[in-house]
Amino acid sequence: MAIGQCKECSQNVSTAALTCPSCGCPHPHPQRVSKMKNKRARKLVIYAVIIFVVVCGVIVSGVQDQNERERKFEMQQRDPVNTDRVGENRN
């Protein structure tokens, strides 16, 4: 058994104690998050960020594709004879 300090009165208390013998504080030691839970949470955050970035990329590329299609459609409406050369530079 290890000795730690009570979170309320800072007196030395066994880590196995359920209450502090000095002040009566229940659970005198701060609860620690296990390393396994911490690793899982970190992995979950990393996966969520990756998914978010991928979804944003798909949305942005879809918007760009839609804008390109609208631009080509407008060019075809203005100049229906040269629909083959939409997007080419003309002099």
Stockholm file with secondary structure:
# STOCKHOLM 1.0

chainA/1-91         MAIGQCKECSQNVSTAALTCPSCGCPHPHPQRVSKMKNKRARKLVIYAVIIFVVVCGVIVSGVQDQNERERKFEMQQRDPVNTDRVGENRN
#=GR chainA/1-91 SS CCEEECTTTCCEEETTCSBCTTTCCBSCSCCCCCHHHHHHHHHHHHHHHHHHHHHHHHHHHHHHHHHHHHHHHHHHHHCGGGGGGTTSCCC
#=GC SS_cons        CCEEECTTTCCEEETTCSBCTTTCCBSCSCCCCCHHHHHHHHHHHHHHHHHHHHHHHHHHHHHHHHHHHHHHHHHHHHCGGGGGGTTSCCC
//
